[in-house]
Amino acid sequence: MITLFGHGKTTKAIAKRFAGQCQIFDDNFTCKATDAFGNLLLPPSKFDPNASSVEIPSPGFPAHHPLIQKALHVTSEYDFFKESMPFSIWISGTNGKTTTTQMCEFLLQKQGAQAGGNIGTPLAELSNQAPIWVLETSSFTFHYTKVTAPDIYLLLPIKPDHITWHGSMQAYIEAKLSPLARMREGSVAILPKAYANVQTLAHVITYETEEDLAEQMGIDLSKISFKTPFLLDAVLAMSAQKILLDSVDYDLLNTFKIDHYKIEEFHDKQGRLWVDDSKGTNVDATIEALKRYKNDEILIVLGGDDKGVDLQDLFDFMKPLHVKIFAIGSNTERLATFAQKEGIELHKCFVLEEAMKQIHAVHTTQTVALLSPAAASLDQFKSYAHRGDRFKELALA
C-alpha cells in the first residue's frame, strides 16, 4: 500500500497511476471513503505508521505536520520514481525556475525532452519513454529527497523565500544545494559563484552574472532577444543545450514566448503600458521587474501576504526611482511604515479594485503601471493567476 499525504496535484497523479494501491490522508477528509480509482481516502487520525511501507507527501506539505512526525518511511516523488527517471535536468533557485525550465524543454524538444515537477506536470504523468526529463524543483521537494540526483543541475540565484517553512535562510540554502552531494562523476552543475566551494563529484561551473556565464559557455548575448530578468534564464537553458549537443540554437530560442503573469506587457486603447508581474511573489522578483523600468515613472501595485520577510532591500532599491506605490493586501500597513520611513509616496488602497481606480486617474502614456506585489496572493485571491487576471480585467475595463 502506497501512503500519500495531502490530496493535491502530485498525490492525485500517483493515486491515478497506481489505482487501488494507495491510501490518501488529508486534513479535509473526515471519514473513510474511496476515490474514482479505488484508493482509500482517510482522515489523518487513521494513519498507522506500522501499516505503511512508504509515505509520499505533496510538495509543500509541512515537515512539522503530525503525519510527517509519525511517518517512518517518508520519501519524495523524486525518490519514489528514481528507478524510472531518465536522464534528468533539474532547475532550481528562487526566481526564474519556471521560465528556465520551459526554455530548456523548448530547446531540447527535438531530443524528446519533457518538462515537469513543480512546473505543473507531476512525475507520475511524465512518460517513462522520454529520453530527458526537465524538472523544475522546489526547496520543498528537496527537503524530502534523499537519494535521487540530476545529471545536470541548473541553479539560479538564491534569495530569501520560504524562510518560515524551512526555519531559516541557511536551511533554505542547504535544501537548494542538497542534490550536489548526491551527484555523480560526469554530471554537471551550474551554480552562482557564492557556492563554488560546495562538495560534489559533479563538474561545477560557477557564474556571477549572465554575461559571465555566457562568456564561459561561448554564448553570444547579442544574438539573444530576451532582456533582464529573462536573460539569465535563457543563458542557463542554452548552457544545458550546449552541454548536451555542443551547440546552441539562437533562432529557436528567440521564438520562445514568456509565460503569462511574468512581466507580461500590454497596452490599453489609450496606448498606456500595463505590466502584469503577478508571479513576482517575493522581494527579489519585484526588484528584477523594477530594474526593467528604472528609467520610467512607475505606478506599482505592491502587497499581499509577504510572509514576514524583510522588505528593506526593496525599499532601498525603490528610493532613488520615480515610483508611486499603491498598496493592497494584508501587509498594507507594513508597506506604509516602510514607505514613510524612506520618503516614498504610498497610497493605502487595501484592495486591488481601489488601487486600479486610483492608478487609472493618474496613468498616462508617460508612465508604467506595474503589478509586482512582492507577496503571495492567497490573502485575497485564489492564486497569483487569479490576481493577474483581475489586474488585466481592471486595466482594460
C-alpha positions as CSV (number, residue, x, y, z in Angstrom):
1,M,0.0,0.0,0.0
2,I,1.3,3.4,-1.0
3,T,0.6,6.1,1.5
4,L,0.1,9.6,0.3
5,F,-0.1,12.8,2.4
6,G,-2.2,15.6,1.0
7,H,-4.7,15.4,-1.8
8,G,-3.0,17.8,-4.3
9,K,-2.0,17.5,-8.0
10,T,1.1,15.4,-7.2
11,T,-0.5,12.8,-5.0
12,K,-3.6,12.6,-7.2
13,A,-1.4,11.7,-10.2
14,I,0.3,9.0,-8.2
15,A,-3.1,7.7,-7.0
16,K,-4.4,7.6,-10.6
17,R,-1.3,5.8,-11.8
18,F,-1.4,3.2,-9.0
19,A,-5.2,2.8,-8.9
20,G,-6.4,0.8,-5.9
21,Q,-3.0,0.6,-4.3
22,C,-3.0,3.9,-2.4
23,Q,-4.3,5.3,0.9
24,I,-4.5,9.1,1.0
25,F,-4.6,11.1,4.2
26,D,-5.7,14.7,4.1
27,D,-7.0,17.2,6.7
28,N,-10.1,17.7,4.6
29,F,-11.2,14.1,4.9
30,T,-13.4,13.5,7.9
31,C,-14.4,9.9,7.3
32,K,-13.3,6.9,5.3
33,A,-14.1,7.0,1.6
34,T,-12.7,5.9,-1.8
35,D,-11.8,8.0,-4.9
36,A,-12.7,7.2,-8.5
37,F,-9.7,4.9,-8.8
38,G,-10.4,2.7,-5.8
39,N,-7.9,4.4,-3.5
40,L,-8.8,4.9,0.2
41,L,-9.4,8.5,1.4
42,L,-8.8,8.8,5.2
43,P,-8.6,11.4,7.9
44,P,-5.1,11.8,9.4
45,S,-6.2,10.3,12.7
46,K,-6.5,6.9,10.9
47,F,-2.8,6.8,9.9
48,D,-0.9,3.8,11.3
49,P,2.8,4.2,10.6
50,N,3.4,0.5,11.2
51,A,1.0,-0.5,8.4
52,S,2.8,1.7,5.8
53,S,6.0,1.0,3.9
54,V,6.3,4.3,2.1
55,E,4.8,7.7,2.6
56,I,4.9,10.4,-0.1
57,P,3.9,13.9,0.9
58,S,2.6,16.6,-1.5
59,P,5.3,19.1,-2.3
60,G,5.0,21.9,0.3
61,F,3.5,19.5,2.9
62,P,4.9,21.0,6.1
63,A,7.6,19.0,7.9
64,H,6.0,19.8,11.3
65,H,2.7,18.2,10.3
66,P,1.7,15.4,12.7
67,L,1.6,12.9,9.8
68,I,5.2,13.6,8.9
69,Q,6.2,13.4,12.5
70,K,4.6,9.9,12.9
71,A,5.7,8.5,9.5
72,L,8.7,6.1,9.3
73,H,9.4,6.0,5.6
74,V,8.9,9.5,4.2
75,T,10.1,9.9,0.6
76,S,9.6,12.4,-2.2
77,E,8.1,11.7,-5.6
78,Y,11.6,12.1,-7.0
79,D,13.0,9.3,-4.9
80,F,9.8,7.2,-5.5
81,F,10.4,7.4,-9.2
82,K,14.2,7.1,-9.1
83,E,14.3,3.8,-11.0
84,S,12.2,5.1,-13.9
85,M,13.7,8.5,-14.1
86,P,15.7,9.0,-17.4
87,F,18.5,11.5,-17.9
88,S,17.3,14.5,-15.9
89,I,17.9,18.2,-15.8
90,W,16.9,19.8,-12.5
91,I,16.3,23.6,-12.3
92,S,16.0,25.4,-9.0
93,G,16.7,28.8,-7.3
94,T,14.4,31.4,-6.1
95,N,13.2,33.3,-9.2
96,G,13.1,32.2,-12.8
97,K,12.7,28.5,-12.4
98,T,9.6,28.1,-14.5
99,T,10.9,30.2,-17.4
100,T,14.3,28.4,-17.4
101,T,12.5,25.0,-17.3
102,Q,10.2,26.0,-20.2
103,M,13.1,27.4,-22.2
104,C,15.2,24.2,-21.6
105,E,12.4,21.9,-22.7
106,F,11.8,24.2,-25.8
107,L,15.4,24.0,-26.8
108,L,15.5,20.2,-26.3
109,Q,12.1,19.4,-27.9
110,K,13.7,17.7,-30.9
111,Q,15.5,15.4,-28.4
112,G,12.2,14.4,-26.8
113,A,12.5,16.3,-23.6
114,Q,9.5,16.6,-21.3
115,A,9.1,19.2,-18.5
116,G,7.5,18.6,-15.2
117,G,7.9,18.7,-11.4
118,N,7.0,22.0,-9.8
119,I,6.1,23.4,-13.3
120,G,2.8,21.6,-13.4
121,T,3.1,18.1,-14.6
122,P,3.7,15.6,-11.8
123,L,6.4,12.9,-12.3
124,A,3.7,10.3,-12.3
125,E,2.3,11.8,-15.5
126,L,5.6,12.1,-17.4
127,S,6.5,9.4,-19.9
128,N,9.0,6.7,-18.9
129,Q,9.9,6.6,-22.6
130,A,11.0,10.2,-22.8
131,P,14.8,10.4,-23.0
132,I,15.1,13.6,-20.9
133,W,13.1,15.0,-18.0
134,V,13.5,18.7,-17.3
135,L,12.3,19.2,-13.8
136,E,11.5,22.5,-12.0
137,T,12.4,21.6,-8.5
138,S,11.3,23.4,-5.3
139,S,13.1,23.5,-2.0
140,F,10.1,21.7,-0.6
141,T,10.8,18.7,-2.8
142,F,14.5,18.9,-2.0
143,H,13.6,18.7,1.7
144,Y,12.2,15.2,1.3
145,T,14.6,13.9,-1.5
146,K,17.5,11.9,-0.1
147,V,18.6,9.5,-2.9
148,T,17.9,10.8,-6.4
149,A,20.2,13.3,-8.2
150,P,20.2,15.1,-11.5
151,D,22.5,14.6,-14.4
152,I,22.6,18.4,-15.0
153,Y,21.7,20.9,-12.2
154,L,20.9,24.5,-13.1
155,L,20.8,26.7,-10.0
156,L,19.5,30.3,-10.3
157,P,20.4,32.8,-7.5
158,I,19.0,32.0,-4.1
159,K,17.2,34.9,-2.4
160,P,15.1,35.0,0.8
161,D,11.9,32.9,0.4
162,H,10.0,30.2,2.2
163,I,12.0,31.0,5.4
164,T,9.1,30.2,7.7
165,W,8.7,26.8,6.1
166,H,12.4,25.9,6.3
167,G,13.0,27.6,9.6
168,S,16.0,29.7,8.5
169,M,17.7,31.2,5.4
170,Q,20.6,28.7,5.9
171,A,18.2,25.8,5.9
172,Y,16.6,27.1,2.7
173,I,20.0,27.4,1.0
174,E,21.1,23.9,2.2
175,A,17.9,22.5,0.7
176,K,18.8,24.1,-2.7
177,L,22.3,22.7,-2.5
178,S,21.4,19.2,-1.2
179,P,21.4,17.5,-4.7
180,L,25.1,18.3,-5.2
181,A,26.2,15.8,-2.5
182,R,24.5,13.0,-4.5
183,M,25.6,13.9,-8.0
184,R,27.9,11.5,-9.7
185,E,31.1,12.0,-11.7
186,G,30.3,13.0,-15.3
187,S,27.3,15.1,-14.1
188,V,27.4,18.9,-14.4
189,A,26.2,21.6,-12.0
190,I,26.0,25.3,-12.9
191,L,25.8,27.4,-9.7
192,P,26.1,31.0,-8.5
193,K,29.7,31.7,-7.6
194,A,28.8,32.0,-3.9
195,Y,28.5,28.2,-3.8
196,A,31.7,27.4,-5.6
197,N,33.2,25.5,-2.7
198,V,30.3,23.1,-2.2
199,Q,31.3,19.4,-2.0
200,T,30.3,17.4,-5.0
201,L,31.6,14.9,-7.6
202,A,29.8,16.9,-10.4
203,H,31.8,19.1,-12.7
204,V,31.0,22.6,-11.4
205,I,30.6,25.8,-13.5
206,T,30.0,28.9,-11.4
207,Y,28.8,32.4,-12.5
208,E,28.3,35.9,-11.1
209,T,26.2,37.3,-13.9
210,E,24.6,36.2,-17.2
211,E,27.4,37.9,-19.0
212,D,30.0,35.9,-17.0
213,L,28.2,32.6,-17.7
214,A,27.7,33.4,-21.4
215,E,31.4,34.0,-21.8
216,Q,32.3,30.7,-20.1
217,M,29.8,28.8,-22.3
218,G,30.7,30.5,-25.6
219,I,27.2,32.0,-25.9
220,D,26.8,35.3,-27.8
221,L,24.4,37.6,-25.8
222,S,23.9,39.9,-28.8
223,K,22.1,37.1,-30.6
224,I,19.5,36.6,-27.7
225,S,16.4,38.8,-27.8
226,F,15.5,38.5,-24.1
227,K,16.2,41.2,-21.6
228,T,16.5,41.1,-17.8
229,P,15.3,39.2,-15.9
230,F,14.8,36.6,-18.6
231,L,18.3,36.8,-20.0
232,L,19.9,34.7,-17.2
233,D,17.1,32.1,-17.7
234,A,17.9,32.0,-21.4
235,V,21.7,31.6,-20.8
236,L,21.1,28.8,-18.4
237,A,18.8,26.9,-20.7
238,M,21.3,27.4,-23.6
239,S,24.1,26.2,-21.4
240,A,22.2,22.9,-20.9
241,Q,21.8,22.6,-24.7
242,K,25.5,23.4,-25.2
243,I,26.5,20.7,-22.6
244,L,24.2,18.0,-24.3
245,L,24.6,19.0,-28.0
246,D,27.7,21.1,-28.2
247,S,25.7,23.7,-30.0
248,V,23.1,26.4,-29.3
249,D,20.1,27.5,-31.4
250,Y,19.6,31.2,-31.1
251,D,16.8,31.3,-33.7
252,L,14.8,28.7,-31.9
253,L,15.2,30.3,-28.5
254,N,14.1,33.7,-29.8
255,T,10.8,32.3,-30.8
256,F,10.1,31.2,-27.2
257,K,7.1,33.0,-25.6
258,I,7.4,34.1,-22.0
259,D,4.6,32.6,-19.7
260,H,1.7,34.8,-18.6
261,Y,1.9,36.7,-15.3
262,K,5.7,37.2,-15.6
263,I,6.5,40.8,-16.7
264,E,3.7,40.5,-19.3
265,E,3.3,43.8,-21.1
266,F,0.1,45.0,-22.7
267,H,-1.4,48.3,-23.8
268,D,-4.9,49.7,-23.4
269,K,-6.8,51.6,-26.1
270,Q,-5.2,54.9,-24.9
271,G,-1.8,53.4,-25.5
272,R,-0.9,53.2,-21.8
273,L,1.6,50.5,-20.7
274,W,0.4,48.0,-18.1
275,V,2.7,45.2,-16.8
276,D,1.4,42.0,-15.2
277,D,4.1,40.6,-12.9
278,S,1.7,38.8,-10.6
279,K,4.1,36.0,-10.4
280,G,6.6,38.4,-8.7
281,T,5.8,37.0,-5.2
282,N,9.0,37.9,-3.4
283,V,11.3,40.9,-2.9
284,D,13.9,39.8,-5.4
285,A,11.4,39.2,-8.2
286,T,9.9,42.6,-7.8
287,I,13.4,44.2,-7.8
288,E,14.1,42.5,-11.1
289,A,10.9,43.8,-12.5
290,L,11.6,47.3,-11.3
291,K,15.1,47.2,-12.9
292,R,13.4,46.8,-16.3
293,Y,11.6,50.1,-15.9
294,K,14.1,52.0,-13.7
295,N,14.3,55.0,-16.1
296,D,10.5,55.4,-16.2
297,E,7.9,56.8,-13.8
298,I,6.4,53.7,-12.2
299,L,3.0,53.2,-10.6
300,I,3.4,50.0,-8.7
301,V,0.8,47.8,-7.0
302,L,2.5,46.1,-4.0
303,G,1.2,43.9,-1.3
304,G,-0.4,40.7,-0.2
305,D,0.9,38.0,2.2
306,D,4.7,38.8,2.4
307,K,5.2,36.0,5.0
308,G,7.0,38.5,7.2
309,V,10.2,38.8,5.1
310,D,12.5,41.8,5.3
311,L,11.3,44.4,2.9
312,Q,14.2,46.8,3.4
313,D,16.1,45.8,0.2
314,L,13.0,46.5,-1.9
315,F,12.6,50.0,-0.4
316,D,16.3,50.7,-0.7
317,F,16.0,49.9,-4.4
318,M,12.9,52.0,-4.9
319,K,14.1,55.0,-3.1
320,P,16.1,56.6,-6.0
321,L,13.5,55.7,-8.5
322,H,10.5,57.7,-9.7
323,V,7.9,55.4,-8.2
324,K,4.5,55.7,-6.5
325,I,3.2,52.7,-4.5
326,F,-0.5,51.6,-4.4
327,A,-0.6,49.2,-1.5
328,I,-3.0,46.3,-1.3
329,G,-3.4,43.1,0.8
330,S,-2.8,42.1,4.4
331,N,0.6,43.9,4.6
332,T,-0.7,47.3,3.5
333,E,0.1,49.0,6.9
334,R,3.5,47.3,7.0
335,L,4.3,48.7,3.5
336,A,3.1,52.1,4.6
337,T,5.5,52.1,7.5
338,F,8.5,51.3,5.2
339,A,7.4,54.0,2.7
340,Q,7.0,56.7,5.3
341,K,10.5,55.9,6.7
342,E,12.1,56.1,3.2
343,G,10.0,59.1,2.0
344,I,8.3,57.2,-0.9
345,E,4.8,58.1,-1.9
346,L,2.3,55.4,-1.0
347,H,-1.5,55.2,-1.3
348,K,-3.2,52.8,1.1
349,C,-5.7,51.0,-1.2
350,F,-6.1,47.7,0.7
351,V,-7.8,46.0,-2.3
352,L,-6.8,45.8,-6.0
353,E,-10.1,47.4,-7.2
354,E,-9.3,50.6,-5.3
355,A,-5.6,50.6,-6.4
356,M,-6.6,50.3,-10.0
357,K,-9.2,53.1,-9.7
358,Q,-6.5,55.4,-8.3
359,I,-4.0,54.3,-11.0
360,H,-6.4,54.9,-13.8
361,A,-6.8,58.5,-12.6
362,V,-3.0,59.3,-12.9
363,H,-1.8,56.8,-15.5
364,T,-0.6,58.4,-18.8
365,T,1.4,57.2,-21.8
366,Q,4.5,58.5,-20.0
367,T,4.1,56.2,-17.0
368,V,4.3,52.4,-16.4
369,A,1.6,50.7,-14.3
370,L,3.2,47.6,-12.8
371,L,1.6,44.8,-10.7
372,S,4.6,43.2,-9.0
373,P,3.4,42.5,-5.4
374,A,6.5,41.1,-3.7
375,A,4.0,38.9,-1.8
376,A,1.9,35.8,-2.2
377,S,-1.7,36.2,-3.3
378,L,-3.7,33.9,-1.0
379,D,-4.8,36.6,1.5
380,Q,-7.2,37.9,-1.2
381,F,-7.0,35.7,-4.3
382,K,-7.2,32.1,-5.2
383,S,-3.7,32.2,-6.8
384,Y,-1.2,34.6,-8.5
385,A,-3.0,33.8,-11.8
386,H,-6.3,34.9,-10.3
387,R,-4.7,38.2,-9.1
388,G,-3.1,38.7,-12.5
389,D,-6.3,38.1,-14.4
390,R,-8.1,40.6,-12.2
391,F,-5.4,43.1,-12.8
392,K,-5.8,42.8,-16.6
393,E,-9.6,42.9,-16.3
394,L,-9.4,46.2,-14.4
395,A,-6.7,47.7,-16.5
396,L,-8.7,47.2,-19.7
397,A,-12.1,48.0,-18.2
